[in-house]
Each structure stands twice: as structure tokens, then as C-alpha cells.
Amino acid sequence: MLKIVVFDSGWGGELVADFLMGELTTVEVVRVIDWSEAPYCGKSISEICGLADMALRRYVGEADLIVLGGYAVSLALDFLQEKYPRQKFVGMGINYDMVLRSRNFPGQIVLLMDRLISESALRQELRDALPYSTLMIPDCTGWEELINENLMSTEVLRQDLGYDFVLAPEKKTVQCGECDGS
């Protein structure tokens, strides 16, 4: 039986592992989720590489494939491939063909990512692959932790996205006791 290790620092890796388990029923899927150092999005690339190496070292050579289940951990892909050339790794990427087929030359593309990922080589790769599109990349630093802690709110979204987007006014809800009966 083939063995796939899914590595991440949060819920994204859990979702990737769930998907693979559902789709590849004849494959053993091992979850390696580094909750103790989560989230990785606030760490430097060298820190991410070190943490990924520590977490995955015992699986190198034992797994048929190691899947880096999120964009932040995928920043360690080149490092891991160079350090362990006999081990197969795959990381997160963007399916540019799907983006371009969804609409001819999309005019604006919004990418929700944290500062580390937006400052990585991914930003230039996006610009090169989608030269006719305007990229909007609001800073979503800290969102992963807020989501993991169940603290994400519309107020946070309004605050973080208000600079990049014209947001609709917040809808007022009327409580039953406030109705005047008319």
C-alpha cells in the first residue's frame, strides 16, 4: 500500500488529508500537523524550512510521497527537495490554466495571503503567469490564527479589507423587541 504523508501547520493540512483519504481509498494517509508551532504564516522562510525538516525527517524514505498541505509550508519545498533528493515532495501551487480558462484574461484577481507568502517568489510567479491581470493582494497576516482560534469576524474582515475594497455598509438587524409593529 502506498503511503502519503500530509504536512501542514493547521486546518488546511487537515482538509488536504481528508480529501486525499476520501479520493484515494487504497492509499495510507498519515497526517503530520504541527499544531505546536502554528501558524507558520508569521515565520520566516528559514524558520519554516527548519520546522518542516524537524517534523518530516522521520518520514523521509518511509513515505512514497510527502505533501506540503499549505502555502506557507510549501515555501520549504525547494529546501526539502534539495536536502532529500530521493524523496518525492509536492507543494501547493496555483493552477494558472484553470484561472485563465475560467475567464479569458481575467482583469482583476484577488489573492488572500499573508505578508510572508505575498513577499515570496510566488508574487513574481503570479505576475509572470498572469501578465494581463491586475493582482490585488490585501495583507491577511494573522487570519490563520484567528480562524484556528474561532476569532475571525466580519469586523476583522472590514478592517483588513477596507483599504483594498469598497465595502457595502454593514446591514443593521432589527431585534423583535425593537419593532414598532407597523
C-alpha positions as CSV (number, residue, x, y, z in Angstrom):
1,M,0.0,0.0,0.0
2,L,1.3,3.4,-0.9
3,K,2.0,5.8,2.0
4,I,1.4,9.6,1.7
5,V,2.3,12.0,4.4
6,V,0.4,15.3,4.6
7,F,2.3,18.0,6.4
8,D,1.0,21.4,7.5
9,S,0.6,23.7,10.5
10,G,-3.1,23.9,10.7
11,W,-6.6,23.2,9.3
12,G,-5.5,23.4,5.7
13,G,-3.5,20.2,6.1
14,E,-6.3,18.5,7.8
15,L,-8.6,19.4,4.8
16,V,-6.0,18.1,2.3
17,A,-5.6,14.9,4.3
18,D,-9.4,14.4,4.4
19,F,-9.7,15.0,0.7
20,L,-6.9,12.5,-0.1
21,M,-8.3,9.9,2.2
22,G,-11.7,10.2,0.5
23,E,-10.3,10.1,-3.0
24,L,-7.5,7.6,-2.7
25,T,-9.1,4.9,-0.6
26,T,-6.3,2.4,-1.3
27,V,-3.5,4.7,0.0
28,E,-2.4,5.1,3.6
29,V,-2.6,8.8,4.5
30,V,-0.5,10.0,7.5
31,R,-1.3,13.4,9.0
32,V,1.6,15.4,10.3
33,I,0.1,18.7,11.6
34,D,2.5,20.9,13.6
35,W,-0.1,22.5,15.9
36,S,2.6,23.3,18.5
37,E,4.3,25.9,16.1
38,A,1.1,27.0,14.3
39,P,0.6,29.2,12.5
40,Y,3.6,29.2,10.1
41,C,2.4,32.2,8.3
42,G,4.1,34.6,10.7
43,K,7.5,32.8,10.5
44,S,10.5,33.4,8.2
45,I,11.2,31.1,5.3
46,S,14.3,29.7,7.2
47,E,12.2,29.0,10.3
48,I,9.6,27.2,8.1
49,C,12.3,25.1,6.5
50,G,13.8,24.2,9.9
51,L,10.4,23.3,11.3
52,A,9.4,21.3,8.2
53,D,12.7,19.4,8.3
54,M,12.3,18.5,12.0
55,A,8.7,17.4,11.6
56,L,9.3,15.4,8.4
57,R,12.8,13.9,9.0
58,R,11.4,10.6,10.4
59,Y,9.1,10.1,7.3
60,V,11.8,10.7,4.7
61,G,12.5,7.5,2.9
62,E,9.5,5.8,4.6
63,A,6.8,7.6,2.6
64,D,6.1,7.3,-1.1
65,L,5.1,11.0,-1.2
66,I,5.2,13.9,1.2
67,V,2.5,16.6,0.5
68,L,3.1,20.1,1.9
69,G,-0.6,20.9,2.5
70,G,-0.5,24.7,2.7
71,Y,1.2,27.7,1.0
72,A,3.3,28.7,4.0
73,V,4.8,25.2,4.4
74,S,5.2,24.9,0.6
75,L,7.8,27.7,0.9
76,A,10.1,24.9,2.2
77,L,9.6,22.7,-0.9
78,D,12.9,23.7,-2.7
79,F,14.8,23.3,0.5
80,L,13.4,19.8,1.2
81,Q,13.8,18.6,-2.4
82,E,17.5,19.7,-2.3
83,K,18.2,18.1,1.1
84,Y,16.3,14.9,0.4
85,P,16.7,14.3,-3.4
86,R,15.4,10.7,-3.3
87,Q,12.2,11.6,-1.5
88,K,9.2,12.8,-3.6
89,F,7.6,16.0,-2.3
90,V,4.8,18.1,-3.7
91,G,3.7,21.5,-2.5
92,M,0.8,23.9,-3.1
93,G,0.8,25.8,-6.3
94,I,-1.6,27.8,-8.4
95,N,-3.3,26.2,-11.4
96,Y,-2.8,29.1,-13.9
97,D,-4.5,27.1,-16.7
98,M,-7.7,26.9,-14.6
99,V,-7.6,30.6,-13.8
100,L,-7.2,31.5,-17.4
101,R,-9.9,29.1,-18.6
102,S,-12.3,30.4,-16.1
103,R,-12.5,33.7,-18.0
104,N,-10.3,35.0,-20.8
105,F,-7.6,37.2,-19.3
106,P,-9.3,38.0,-16.0
107,G,-9.0,41.7,-15.4
108,Q,-8.6,41.6,-11.6
109,I,-7.5,38.7,-9.4
110,V,-7.7,38.9,-5.6
111,L,-5.4,36.8,-3.6
112,L,-5.9,36.5,0.1
113,M,-2.5,35.7,1.6
114,D,-0.2,36.8,4.4
115,R,2.7,39.1,4.1
116,L,5.3,36.3,4.0
117,I,3.7,34.5,1.1
118,S,3.0,37.7,-0.8
119,E,6.7,38.7,-0.5
120,S,7.9,35.3,-1.7
121,A,8.8,34.3,-5.2
122,L,5.1,33.4,-5.6
123,R,4.2,37.1,-6.2
124,Q,6.6,37.4,-9.2
125,E,5.4,34.0,-10.5
126,L,1.8,35.3,-10.4
127,R,2.8,38.5,-12.3
128,D,4.7,36.4,-14.9
129,A,1.9,33.9,-15.4
130,L,-1.0,36.4,-15.4
131,P,0.6,39.5,-17.2
132,Y,-2.7,41.0,-18.3
133,S,-4.4,40.9,-14.9
134,T,-4.3,43.3,-12.0
135,L,-3.4,41.5,-8.8
136,M,-4.9,42.7,-5.6
137,I,-3.2,41.2,-2.6
138,P,-4.5,42.5,0.7
139,D,-2.5,41.6,3.7
140,C,-4.2,38.8,5.5
141,T,-1.4,38.3,8.1
142,G,-2.9,36.8,11.3
143,W,-6.0,35.4,9.7
144,E,-4.9,31.7,10.1
145,E,-4.5,32.1,13.8
146,L,-7.8,34.0,14.1
147,I,-9.6,31.2,12.2
148,N,-7.9,28.5,14.2
149,E,-9.0,30.2,17.4
150,N,-12.5,30.8,16.1
151,L,-12.0,34.6,16.4
152,M,-12.5,35.6,12.8
153,S,-15.3,38.2,12.5
154,T,-16.9,40.5,10.0
155,E,-15.2,43.4,11.9
156,V,-11.8,41.9,11.2
157,L,-12.7,41.4,7.5
158,R,-13.9,45.0,7.2
159,Q,-10.8,46.4,8.9
160,D,-8.3,44.3,6.9
161,L,-10.1,44.6,3.5
162,G,-11.4,48.1,3.8
163,Y,-8.3,49.6,2.3
164,D,-8.4,47.5,-0.9
165,F,-12.1,47.3,-1.5
166,V,-15.2,49.5,-1.3
167,L,-17.3,47.5,1.1
168,A,-21.1,47.7,1.4
169,P,-22.4,49.3,4.5
170,E,-22.9,46.9,7.4
171,K,-26.5,45.6,7.5
172,K,-28.4,46.5,10.6
173,T,-30.5,43.8,12.1
174,V,-33.6,44.6,14.0
175,Q,-34.4,42.6,17.1
176,C,-38.0,41.6,17.6
177,G,-38.3,43.8,20.7
178,E,-37.3,46.8,18.7
179,C,-40.2,46.5,16.1
180,D,-42.8,49.3,16.3
181,G,-45.5,47.0,15.0
182,S,-46.1,48.9,11.7
